[in-house]
Amino acid sequence: ILQAKARHESSETDPVYKNVNIHGPRNSELDDVDLIDQIIYEDKDASSLYMENPDFPQTEQQWAYKQIFDKTKNRILALQQEQFRMSSKESPTLPPMGGLKGIRTYVFRIVEDTPALREAVQTEMDQLSELFPDYEFYAVFGGG
């Protein structure tokens, strides 16, 4: 995965789509869609967990459940809808629906990196793997 990410960053010609919105009975959004490496990247920011006085205090487990499990479950179900349309304010073109529906790898790029956060994210990726056994889930920590 990291090699694919490095290759992606070094090549300007890969068909990568940014901020693809899914509109249908179930709506969702995808941060980056890489059709060459067949990966959907999701960028996550858990910095509010480590603020001195956060507006909404939560544990790593609560954050990971919402940001990793719940949102990804919704994304996958949105992509499995019979009919939906797509839009993007950042990408001039959109990925082909068939290519998008065929992607089975999700990579979470998480800026923060603590042992508790890693454990909570792994727990939720394991839950996603049970729910969607045909998919693979990975996390890259400390990228920011």
Buried (B, 14 or more C-beta within 10 A) or exposed (E): BEEBBEEBEEEEEBEBBBBBBBBBEBEBBBBBBBBEBEBBBBEBEBEEBEEEEEEEEBEBBEBBBEBBBEBBBBBBBBBEBEEBEBEBEEBEEBBEBEEBEEBBBBBBBBBBBBEEBBEBBBBBBEBBEEEBEEBBBBBBBEEE
